[in-house]
Amino acid sequence: MTTTEALPVAQAPRVYCSELNQAEPMAGTADHVSVWVLLEYKPQWKPKAQADNSLDAATRRWLDDSLASLQAAGHRPRPQFVRQPDVDSNEVRLFVGMPGRLLAFSGTGYDFLQRLDLAEIVAQPPAEAAVGDPLYFVCTNGQRDKCCARYGLPCYATLRELVGERAWQVTHLGGHRFAPNVLALPQGALYGGVHPELIPEFVARVEAGALCFPQLRGRSWYPKPVQAAEALLERSDLRLLHVRGDDRAATVTFASPDGTLDVGVCQQASPIEVLASCGDDQLKQVFPYRLEDSSR
């Protein structure tokens, strides 16, 4: 009897979206969020962790009701799960981030959440819950996208060495192709490409109260054109006054130490093609932002 051996099948090389998109401009790519709701959840995260998890019914209801009440009050809330796998504790923590403020609450288990009214907390932040130093939240949800684990985990490990328990892992922040992604609070800025060798300088800038422009995707408190204007101007001393226009083109007015500054920003006419996620089989067209003119 003749035995026929199966020929080895050539495997296609793994494709990592963040490796293919390193030249894509990041300015203005953060989701617009006015309240970050970051709840500690220690079990393994599923691809869509906020929808697919083992939270008890009362905690799920509290989270859904809290987000609805924030939306009804005119906010743009975004829920996230966070964890520190290397910390063994029965304590559960909740962080609430808003412009210029970061609050922390905790308890044993999730029951303490039932005593918290997030809409009231955001309207009148309790001083005793304020967090003094910046916290760093690194997207590591490899179940959602391979790049988030491949690049997020080394980023988290390096941050842990540098800032200790102020570094956290977080679920999908958006923009896998910019991994490793880091949300800095209370600054509210989302950063991409925060590789380990860049972290000392990155942390130094954030700790000094400045934006780290080489990795800046945008300050989440702002709409995308405002994010882009601030990032492209590379100025940490601006305060938004108002914006006119839409996501395609806008005039942004900032207050600066030198007076009022009007900045025109628009999406470029010609798109570039990117692989938005490792699991995609088609490229996506995106339109990066550029400055029209400004009186810097």
C-alpha positions in Angstrom: 0.0 0.0 0.0 1.3 3.3 -0.9 1.0 6.2 1.5 0.5 9.6 0.1 1.7 12.4 2.4 -0.1 15.7 2.3 2.0 18.4 0.9 2.6 21.3 3.4 0.3 24.2 2.7 2.0 27.6 2.5 0.5 30.0 5.1 -0.1 33.6 4.3 2.0 35.9 6.4 0.2 37.6 9.2 -0.8 41.2 8.4 -0.8 43.8 11.2 -2.8 46.9 10.4 -0.6 49.2 12.5 2.5 48.1 10.6 0.9 49.0 7.2 -0.4 52.4 8.3 2.6 54.0 10.0 2.6 56.9 7.5 -1.1 57.8 8.1 -1.5 61.2 9.8 -3.2 60.8 13.2 -4.5 64.3 13.9 -8.2 64.4 14.4 -8.8 60.6 14.7 -10.0 60.3 18.3 -13.7 59.7 19.0 -15.5 62.7 20.5 -16.2 61.9 24.2 -17.2 64.3 26.9 -17.4 61.7 29.8 -15.3 58.6 30.1 -16.8 55.9 32.2 -14.1 53.3 33.0 -15.2 50.3 35.1 -12.9 47.6 36.3 -13.8 44.2 34.9 -11.2 41.5 35.5 -12.4 38.5 33.5 -11.1 37.9 29.9 -12.5 40.5 27.5 -14.5 39.4 24.5 -14.2 41.2 21.1 -17.1 43.5 22.1 -16.6 43.5 25.8 -19.2 46.0 26.8 -21.9 44.0 25.1 -20.6 40.5 25.8 -19.6 40.0 29.5 -20.6 38.3 32.7 -21.6 41.4 34.7 -24.6 40.7 36.9 -28.0 42.1 35.8 -28.1 44.9 38.5 -24.7 46.2 37.4 -25.6 46.1 33.7 -28.8 48.0 34.4 -26.9 50.6 36.5 -24.4 51.1 33.6 -27.1 51.4 31.0 -29.2 53.8 33.1 -26.2 55.9 33.9 -25.2 56.3 30.3 -28.8 57.1 29.3 -29.0 59.8 32.0 -25.7 61.3 30.9 -26.9 61.4 27.3 -30.2 63.0 28.4 -28.1 65.7 30.2 -26.4 66.5 26.9 -23.1 64.6 27.4 -21.3 62.2 25.1 -20.4 59.3 27.4 -18.3 56.4 26.5 -18.1 53.2 28.6 -14.9 51.2 28.9 -13.6 48.2 30.9 -10.3 48.5 32.6 -8.1 46.1 34.5 -4.6 45.5 36.0 -4.0 41.7 35.6 -0.8 41.9 37.6 -2.6 43.3 40.7 -4.4 40.9 43.0 -7.3 42.7 44.7 -10.9 42.2 45.6 -11.5 45.9 45.1 -13.4 47.2 42.0 -12.7 50.6 40.8 -14.7 53.1 38.7 -13.1 56.1 37.0 -15.1 59.0 35.6 -13.2 61.4 33.3 -14.4 64.8 32.1 -12.6 67.9 30.9 -10.0 68.8 33.5 -11.2 66.3 36.1 -10.7 62.6 36.9 -12.7 61.0 39.7 -12.2 57.6 41.3 -14.7 55.4 43.2 -14.2 51.9 44.6 -15.8 49.1 46.6 -15.7 45.4 47.2 -17.7 44.0 44.4 -20.0 46.0 42.2 -22.7 46.9 44.8 -21.2 50.3 45.5 -22.2 51.4 42.0 -25.9 51.5 43.0 -25.2 54.4 45.3 -23.6 56.5 42.5 -25.6 58.9 40.3 -23.3 59.6 37.4 -25.3 62.5 36.0 -25.2 64.2 39.4 -21.5 63.4 39.9 -20.6 65.0 36.5 -22.8 68.0 37.3 -21.2 68.5 40.8 -17.9 66.5 41.0 -17.1 65.6 44.6 -13.7 67.0 45.6 -12.9 64.0 47.7 -13.1 61.7 44.7 -10.5 63.7 42.6 -7.5 61.9 41.3 -4.3 64.0 41.5 -1.9 62.5 39.0 -2.5 61.5 35.4 -3.6 57.9 34.7 -2.7 56.0 31.5 -5.1 53.6 29.8 -3.6 51.3 27.2 -5.8 49.4 24.8 -4.8 45.7 25.0 -8.0 44.0 23.8 -6.4 41.4 21.4 -9.7 39.7 21.0 -10.9 42.8 19.1 -7.7 43.3 17.1 -4.4 41.5 17.0 -2.4 44.8 17.1 -3.9 45.8 20.4 -2.3 42.8 22.2 0.8 42.7 20.1 1.7 46.3 20.7 -0.5 47.3 23.6 0.9 44.8 26.1 4.5 45.9 25.8 3.4 49.5 26.1 1.4 48.7 29.3 4.4 46.8 30.8 6.7 49.8 30.2 4.2 52.2 31.6 3.8 50.0 34.7 7.5 50.2 35.2 7.5 54.0 34.9 4.3 55.1 36.6 3.3 52.0 38.6 -0.4 51.6 39.4 -1.3 54.6 37.4 -1.2 52.5 34.3 -4.2 50.4 33.3 -5.3 48.2 30.5 -8.5 49.2 28.7 -10.9 47.8 26.1 -11.2 49.1 22.5 -10.5 52.8 22.2 -10.9 53.0 18.4 -8.3 53.0 15.7 -6.6 49.6 15.9 -4.2 50.7 13.2 -2.7 53.3 15.5 -1.7 50.8 18.2 -0.5 51.0 20.8 -3.2 53.5 21.8 -3.1 55.2 25.1 -5.8 57.4 26.7 -4.3 60.0 29.2 -6.8 61.3 31.8 -7.7 63.9 32.9 -6.0 65.4 29.9 -8.5 63.6 27.7 -6.0 63.1 24.9 -5.8 59.9 22.9 -2.4 58.9 21.6 -1.3 56.4 19.0 2.0 54.7 18.2 3.1 54.9 21.9 5.9 52.3 21.6 8.0 51.4 24.6 11.1 53.4 23.5 9.0 56.6 23.3 7.3 56.2 26.6 9.8 58.1 28.9 9.5 61.3 26.8 5.7 60.7 26.3 5.2 60.5 30.1 7.4 63.4 30.8 5.4 65.7 28.6 2.0 64.5 29.9 3.2 64.8 33.5 4.3 68.4 32.8 0.7 69.2 31.7 1.6 69.3 28.0 0.4 67.4 25.0 2.8 64.9 23.3 2.3 66.0 19.7 4.3 63.3 17.9 1.8 60.7 19.2 -1.3 62.8 19.5 -4.5 61.6 17.8 -6.7 64.2 19.4 -8.1 65.5 22.7 -11.3 63.6 23.0 -13.2 66.5 24.6 -13.2 68.2 21.2 -14.9 67.4 17.9 -12.5 66.0 15.3 -11.8 69.3 13.4 -10.8 70.9 16.7 -8.6 68.0 17.6 -6.9 68.3 14.3 -6.4 72.0 14.6 -4.8 71.7 18.0 -2.6 68.8 16.9 -1.4 70.3 13.7 -0.6 73.7 15.4 1.3 71.7 18.0 0.3 74.1 20.8 -0.6 73.1 24.3 -1.6 76.6 25.4 -4.9 76.9 23.5 -8.4 77.0 24.8 -11.4 76.3 22.6 -13.9 79.2 22.3 -16.1 78.0 19.4 -16.1 76.1 16.1 -18.0 76.7 12.9 -18.5 74.1 10.2 -18.6 70.4 10.2 -16.3 67.4 10.2 -15.2 68.1 6.6 -14.2 71.7 7.1 -14.3 74.1 10.0 -13.0 77.3 11.4 -11.9 76.9 15.0 -11.5 79.8 17.3 -9.0 79.4 20.2 -8.1 81.7 23.1 -4.3 81.9 23.3 -1.8 83.8 25.4 -1.4 86.2 22.4 -5.2 86.7 22.0 -7.9 85.1 19.8 -6.7 82.7 17.1 -8.8 81.6 14.2 -7.7 78.4 12.5 -9.1 76.9 9.3 -8.9 73.1 9.1 -10.3 70.7 6.5 -10.0 67.2 5.2 -7.7 66.8 2.3 -9.4 66.3 -1.1 -7.6 63.1 -2.0 -8.1 60.1 0.3 -5.5 57.6 1.3 -6.3 53.9 1.6 -5.6 52.1 4.9 -6.2 48.7 6.5 -8.5 49.8 9.3 -8.2 46.5 11.2 -6.2 43.3 11.1 -9.4 41.4 10.3 -10.4 43.5 7.3 -10.0 42.1 3.8 -10.5 45.4 2.0 -8.8 48.8 2.3 -10.7 51.8 3.6 -10.5 55.3 2.3 -9.8 58.0 4.9 -9.4 61.8 4.5 -6.7 63.2 6.8 -6.9 66.8 8.1 -4.8 69.7 7.0 -4.6 73.4 8.0 -6.0 75.8 5.5 -4.4 78.8 7.0 -3.7 80.3 10.4 -2.2 83.2 12.2 0.1 81.2 14.5 
